[in-house]
Amino acid sequence: YAEIHVTDVYWPEFTRAHLHDAIRDFAGRDRRFGALTDEG
């Protein structure tokens, strides 16, 4: 299992603000862990 965050920013220009954006993206995801519906 893996989650990927894709960004248009190249590594040398990647800042703490970009990292915080990525963390917010991960925190806001709806994880179902393989379930097809919210009911499980």
N, C-alpha and C positions, 0 to 999 in steps of 0.2 A: 504494500500500500504506500502510495506517495502522493503528495500534493505539490503542485508546481505553481509558482507565481512568475508570470512573464512580464518583463518590462522593456521599454525601448531605450533605457539608459545603459550605457556601457559601464563596465566595472570601474574604470578610473574616475568617472563622474558620479558614481553611486554614493549618496550621502546618507546621513542618519535620517533625514526626512524621507528619503526613498524607502529605507528600512522600516520606518514607522508606517508608511503607506502599505507596505507588504504585510506587516503584522495586522493592521486593521482589516485588510482583505481576508486574511486567514481567519480572523476572529469573527467575521461576518458571514462566513460560509455556513450553509445548511448541510450538516453531515448526517447521512442516513446509514452509513456503514453497510451498504449493500441492500437495504430495504427498498422495495419498489414504491411504497406509500409511506406517508407520515405515521400511519397506524402500526407499521412494522410487519 
